[in-house]
Amino acid sequence: MPPDGTLTQSIASGRRRAIDSVTSLPAWAAVVLVWFGGRMVSTLWLALVYPLTGRALPENAIWTNDHGFLRFLTAWDGQYYEQISLHGYPTTLPLDTAGHVAQNAWAFLPAFPFTIRFVTVWTGMTFEVAAPAIALVAGLVAAFLLHRLVREGAGNTAAMWAVFFFTCGPLSFLLQVGYAESMFLALVFGALLALEHRRYGLLTALGVAAAFTRPGALALPLTLGVVALVRWVQLRRGNSRVLDGFPLREQARVVASGVVMVVAGLAWPVIASHVTGRSDAYLATEMSWWVNFIGRVDFVPLTPWFLTTAKWLGVSGVLIVVGLLIGYPIWLLRRSTRKLGSTTLVFSGAYALYVFAVSLPMASTPRLLMPLAPLFGSPELVAKPWMRWTLVTCALAGQPVLVAVLWLLGPP
């Protein structure tokens, strides 16, 4: 039996050696190593849960009689992406027995399924192979971009911790299933880097692509507007930190980029309306997912979280939402969090505002929050050993729980 404290010191020393080994690698190699390790862990948990599909998986999770492992990886929303990839969007909206719009493919944006369509046509792959493969590649790209985004503000160590929590966290299994998350995250992180370096053409291209990949891309032009406004105000006040000024030509490029991204972000409801002939086609489709949680209600921005918490938790639920609305901005404005950089902080606020304003808190909410992954690099979280290892424990222990709950028993 080792003397008291020897085992603890040995474990701590092993942890330090492991961390030093990863951080001493070239950045690209370290990211690949962590990403690969994360995918191995996620594959393990998905494979362990898979044999339970016959007894636990709801009937609506997989529409066909094929319950193989690859079909398991393209379950739930993946079926809508397959439908879009193979057949496009319906011109007539399906209705339930009461005449209300039922759940349908218009809730899902086209960039991911059309990319799958392109790959399957040119390679001969099946959807079940192509969808996870594209998600895997996009997830690796997203990890690289996340590392660079965090590193430029908070340093390499913080960036590697952010990559770890992103690729090995409780929801990281979504980076290798038939969902659009990986593609959206890669586009968003790339757009934020482009904004950091004032490459407005690239920002616009990535922002437009993101707008047709998943809802939430309107946070990018809002971020651009706030960052540009701050620069303009600082310049007007003669702030010496604005060394390069803000020339009129650059202001015009900022405005043009913002307008194009806003138009792209608002285009899908207009397209759905035009194709189906129903003005509320997209909104009615989105609201069809709300019925099982809060009944049939009219959509009013900034109210969904209050409606849900009031229904299920009463006054205490409303107070929880109020606490989040107060606490989250305070945390973003802390000195340690500000080290991540103004672009990351503004986007984190803008995107959280989007989630709060238009989404209903449900099982899919954690997935919607994945674009906030740069916050995992906050020095406040990664500089304290006890906090790091608490997060590591939660990440590794939480993934099997969420794989079982959000992929086997219900849709994430």
C-alpha positions in Angstrom: 0.0 0.0 0.0 1.6 3.4 -1.0 2.1 6.0 1.7 -0.6 8.6 2.2 -0.8 11.1 -0.7 1.5 9.1 -3.0 -1.3 7.8 -5.1 -3.0 11.2 -5.4 0.3 12.8 -6.3 0.9 10.1 -8.9 -2.5 10.6 -10.5 -2.0 14.4 -10.6 1.5 13.9 -12.1 0.0 11.6 -14.8 -2.6 14.2 -15.6 0.0 16.9 -16.0 2.1 14.7 -18.2 -0.9 13.9 -20.4 -1.8 17.5 -20.7 1.9 18.5 -21.4 2.1 15.8 -24.1 -1.0 17.1 -25.9 -0.1 20.8 -25.6 3.5 20.2 -26.8 2.3 18.8 -30.1 1.7 21.1 -33.1 -1.7 22.7 -32.8 -3.2 20.8 -35.8 -1.9 17.5 -34.4 -3.2 18.2 -30.9 -6.7 19.1 -32.3 -6.8 15.9 -34.5 -5.7 13.8 -31.5 -8.4 15.2 -29.2 -11.0 15.1 -31.9 -10.2 11.4 -32.8 -10.3 10.5 -29.1 -13.7 12.1 -28.8 -15.0 10.3 -31.8 -13.8 6.9 -30.5 -15.6 7.6 -27.2 -18.8 8.7 -28.9 -18.7 5.7 -31.2 -18.3 3.4 -28.2 -21.4 4.8 -26.4 -23.5 4.8 -29.6 -22.5 1.2 -30.2 -23.3 0.1 -26.6 -26.7 1.8 -26.8 -27.5 0.5 -30.3 -28.5 -3.1 -29.3 -31.3 -1.6 -27.2 -33.0 0.0 -30.2 -35.5 -2.8 -30.7 -36.9 -2.4 -27.2 -36.4 1.2 -26.3 -36.3 3.3 -29.6 -39.7 5.0 -30.3 -41.4 4.0 -33.6 -41.1 7.6 -35.0 -37.3 7.5 -34.6 -36.8 5.4 -37.7 -39.4 5.3 -40.4 -38.1 2.2 -42.3 -37.8 -1.4 -41.4 -34.0 -1.1 -41.6 -32.6 -0.8 -38.0 -29.0 -1.3 -38.8 -26.3 0.8 -37.1 -25.9 3.3 -39.9 -29.6 3.8 -39.9 -29.4 4.3 -36.2 -26.9 7.1 -36.8 -29.4 8.9 -39.2 -32.5 8.5 -37.0 -34.8 11.3 -35.8 -34.2 14.5 -37.7 -31.9 12.7 -40.0 -34.9 11.1 -41.7 -36.1 14.5 -42.7 -32.7 15.3 -44.2 -32.9 12.0 -46.1 -36.3 12.9 -47.4 -35.1 16.3 -48.6 -31.9 14.9 -50.1 -33.9 12.3 -52.1 -37.2 14.2 -52.9 -36.8 17.8 -52.0 -39.5 19.8 -50.2 -43.3 19.2 -50.3 -45.3 21.7 -52.3 -48.3 21.0 -50.2 -48.1 21.1 -46.4 -49.4 18.0 -44.5 -52.3 18.7 -42.1 -53.4 16.9 -39.0 -57.0 15.8 -38.3 -57.8 19.2 -36.9 -56.6 21.0 -40.1 -53.4 22.3 -38.5 -50.0 22.1 -40.2 -48.2 18.9 -39.2 -44.5 18.3 -38.8 -42.8 18.3 -42.1 -39.5 18.9 -44.0 -39.8 22.7 -44.2 -38.5 23.0 -40.7 -35.1 21.8 -42.0 -32.8 24.0 -44.1 -31.3 22.7 -47.4 -27.5 23.1 -47.2 -26.8 19.9 -45.4 -29.2 17.6 -47.2 -28.3 19.1 -50.6 -24.6 18.5 -49.8 -25.4 14.9 -49.0 -27.3 14.7 -52.3 -24.2 16.0 -54.2 -21.9 13.5 -52.4 -24.2 10.5 -53.0 -24.7 11.3 -56.7 -21.0 11.7 -57.4 -19.6 8.9 -55.2 -22.4 6.3 -55.1 -22.6 6.4 -51.3 -25.9 5.8 -49.6 -27.4 8.4 -47.4 -26.7 6.4 -44.3 -22.9 6.5 -45.1 -22.7 10.0 -46.6 -24.6 11.9 -43.8 -22.4 10.8 -40.9 -19.2 11.1 -43.1 -20.0 14.7 -43.9 -20.8 15.4 -40.2 -17.5 13.9 -39.2 -15.4 16.0 -41.7 -17.3 19.2 -40.8 -16.9 18.4 -37.1 -13.1 18.2 -37.5 -13.1 21.5 -39.4 -15.2 23.1 -36.7 -12.7 21.9 -34.1 -9.8 23.4 -35.9 -11.7 26.7 -36.3 -12.8 26.7 -32.7 -9.2 26.2 -31.6 -7.9 29.1 -33.7 -10.8 31.4 -32.6 -10.2 30.8 -28.9 -6.4 30.7 -29.2 -6.3 34.2 -30.7 -8.0 35.6 -27.6 -7.1 33.4 -24.7 -4.1 31.4 -25.7 -3.3 27.8 -26.8 -4.1 26.1 -23.5 -7.5 27.6 -23.2 -8.1 26.8 -26.9 -7.2 23.1 -26.3 -9.6 22.9 -23.4 -12.3 24.4 -25.4 -11.7 21.8 -28.2 -11.8 19.0 -25.6 -15.1 20.0 -24.1 -16.5 20.6 -27.6 -15.3 17.2 -29.1 -15.7 15.1 -25.9 -18.6 16.7 -24.1 -22.0 15.3 -23.4 -23.4 16.3 -26.8 -20.3 15.6 -28.9 -21.9 12.4 -30.3 -24.0 14.8 -32.5 -20.8 15.5 -34.5 -21.0 12.1 -36.1 -24.7 11.5 -36.7 -26.9 12.6 -39.6 -27.5 16.1 -38.2 -26.6 19.5 -39.6 -24.9 20.6 -36.4 -21.3 20.0 -37.5 -21.7 21.9 -40.8 -23.4 24.8 -39.0 -20.7 25.0 -36.3 -17.9 25.0 -38.9 -19.6 27.8 -40.8 -20.2 29.9 -37.7 -16.7 29.5 -36.2 -15.3 30.3 -39.6 -17.5 33.4 -40.0 -16.4 34.6 -36.5 -12.7 34.2 -37.5 -13.4 36.1 -40.8 -15.0 38.9 -38.8 -12.0 39.0 -36.4 -9.7 39.5 -39.4 -12.2 41.8 -41.2 -12.4 39.6 -44.2 -16.0 40.7 -45.0 -16.3 38.8 -48.3 -15.5 35.5 -46.6 -17.7 36.4 -43.7 -20.6 37.1 -46.0 -20.2 33.8 -47.9 -20.0 31.7 -44.7 -22.9 33.7 -43.1 -25.1 33.0 -46.1 -24.2 29.3 -46.1 -24.9 29.1 -42.4 -28.3 30.8 -43.0 -29.3 27.9 -45.2 -27.9 25.2 -42.8 -29.6 25.8 -39.5 -31.7 28.6 -37.9 -29.7 31.1 -35.8 -27.4 32.6 -38.4 -29.0 36.0 -37.9 -26.8 36.3 -34.9 -23.8 36.8 -37.3 -25.0 40.1 -38.8 -26.1 41.2 -35.4 -22.6 40.5 -34.1 -21.1 42.4 -37.1 -23.4 45.4 -36.5 -22.5 45.6 -32.8 -18.7 45.2 -33.4 -18.8 47.8 -36.1 -20.9 50.2 -34.0 -18.4 49.9 -31.1 -15.5 50.7 -33.5 -17.3 53.7 -35.0 -18.2 55.1 -31.5 -14.6 54.6 -30.3 -13.3 56.4 -33.4 -15.7 59.3 -32.9 -14.5 59.7 -29.4 -10.9 59.7 -30.5 -10.1 56.5 -28.8 -6.4 55.9 -29.4 -6.9 52.1 -29.5 -8.6 52.4 -32.9 -5.2 52.9 -34.6 -6.3 52.0 -38.1 -9.5 54.0 -38.0 -12.6 52.9 -39.7 -12.5 54.2 -43.3 -15.6 54.9 -45.2 -14.9 52.1 -47.7 -14.7 49.5 -44.9 -17.9 50.9 -43.4 -19.6 50.3 -46.8 -18.3 46.7 -46.9 -19.6 46.1 -43.4 -23.1 47.4 -44.3 -23.2 45.4 -47.5 -22.1 42.2 -45.7 -24.7 42.8 -42.9 -27.5 43.4 -45.4 -26.7 40.3 -47.4 -26.6 38.1 -44.3 -29.8 39.5 -43.0 -31.6 38.9 -46.3 -30.2 35.3 -46.3 -31.3 34.8 -42.7 -34.9 35.9 -43.5 -35.1 34.2 -46.9 -36.3 30.7 -45.9 -39.8 31.6 -44.7 -40.3 33.6 -47.9 -39.1 30.6 -50.0 -41.4 28.2 -48.1 -44.3 30.6 -48.5 -43.7 30.9 -52.3 -43.4 27.1 -52.9 -46.3 26.1 -50.7 -48.6 29.0 -51.4 -49.1 29.5 -47.7 -47.8 32.7 -46.1 -47.1 31.1 -42.7 -45.7 27.9 -44.0 -42.4 28.0 -42.2 -43.8 29.4 -38.9 -46.7 27.0 -38.8 -44.3 24.1 -39.5 -42.0 25.1 -36.6 -44.9 25.6 -34.3 -46.1 22.1 -35.0 -43.2 20.8 -32.8 -44.4 23.0 -29.9 -47.8 21.4 -29.5 -46.7 18.4 -27.4 -45.0 20.7 -24.9 -47.2 23.7 -24.4 -50.2 23.1 -26.6 -51.2 25.3 -29.6 -50.3 28.9 -29.0 -49.5 31.9 -31.1 -45.9 32.8 -31.6 -44.7 35.9 -29.8 -41.0 36.6 -29.7 -39.3 36.6 -26.3 -42.1 34.7 -24.6 -41.5 30.9 -25.3 -39.2 30.4 -22.3 -41.6 32.1 -20.0 -44.6 30.1 -21.4 -42.8 26.8 -20.9 -41.4 27.4 -17.5 -44.7 28.8 -16.2 -46.6 25.8 -17.5 -44.3 23.2 -16.0 -42.7 25.0 -12.9 -45.1 27.9 -12.2 -43.7 31.0 -10.6 -40.4 29.4 -9.7 -39.8 28.6 -13.4 -40.3 32.2 -14.4 -37.9 33.3 -11.7 -35.3 30.8 -13.1 -35.6 32.4 -16.5 -35.3 35.9 -15.0 -32.2 34.7 -13.2 -30.6 33.4 -16.4 -31.4 36.7 -18.2 -29.6 38.6 -15.5 -26.7 36.2 -14.7 -25.6 35.3 -18.3 -24.8 38.9 -19.4 -23.0 39.5 -16.1 -20.9 36.4 -16.6 -20.1 37.5 -20.2 -18.9 40.8 -19.0 -16.5 39.4 -16.4 -12.9 40.4 -16.9 -11.8 36.8 -17.4 -14.5 36.0 -20.0 -13.6 39.2 -21.9 -10.2 37.7 -22.7 -11.9 35.6 -25.3 -12.3 38.7 -27.4 -15.1 41.1 -28.3 -16.3 39.2 -31.3 -16.8 36.0 -29.4 -18.5 37.7 -26.5 -20.8 39.7 -28.8 -21.7 36.6 -30.7 -22.3 34.7 -27.5 -24.8 37.3 -26.4 -26.4 37.7 -29.9 -26.9 33.9 -30.4 -28.2 33.4 -26.8 -30.7 36.2 -27.5 -31.8 34.4 -30.6 -32.3 31.1 -28.7 -34.2 32.9 -26.0 -36.4 34.9 -28.4 -37.6 32.3 -30.8 -37.0 28.8 -29.4 -38.9 26.7 -27.0 -36.8 25.2 -24.2 -37.0 21.4 -24.7 -34.8 18.4 -25.3 -33.2 20.0 -28.3 -32.1 23.2 -26.4 -28.7 21.9 -25.4 -28.0 21.1 -29.1 -29.1 24.6 -30.0 -26.5 26.0 -27.6 -23.5 24.2 -29.2 -22.4 27.4 -31.1 -21.6 28.9 -27.7 -18.6 26.4 -27.5 -16.0 29.1 -27.6 -17.1 30.0 -24.0 -15.5 26.7 -22.9 -12.2 28.5 -23.4 -13.0 31.1 -20.8 -9.9 31.5 -18.5 -12.3 31.5 -15.6 -13.2 27.9 -16.3 -9.9 26.5 -17.5 -7.4 28.2 -15.2 -8.7 26.5 -12.1 -7.8 22.8 -11.8 -10.9 21.9 -9.8 -13.1 23.6 -12.3 -11.3 21.9 -15.2 -11.7 18.4 -13.8 -15.2 19.0 -12.7 -16.0 19.8 -16.3 -14.0 16.8 -17.6 -16.0 14.5 -15.3 -19.3 16.0 -16.4 -18.3 15.7 -20.0 -17.2 12.1 -19.9 -20.0 11.0 -17.5 -22.7 13.0 -19.2 -22.2 11.7 -22.8 -23.5 8.1 -22.1 -26.5 9.6 -20.3 -27.4 11.9 -23.1 -26.8 9.3 -25.8 -29.3 7.1 -24.0 -31.8 9.8 -23.2 -31.6 12.1 -26.2 -30.8 9.5 -29.0 -32.3 6.3 -27.8 -35.4 7.4 -25.8 -36.3 10.7 -27.4 -35.1 13.2 -30.1 -32.3 15.6 -29.3 
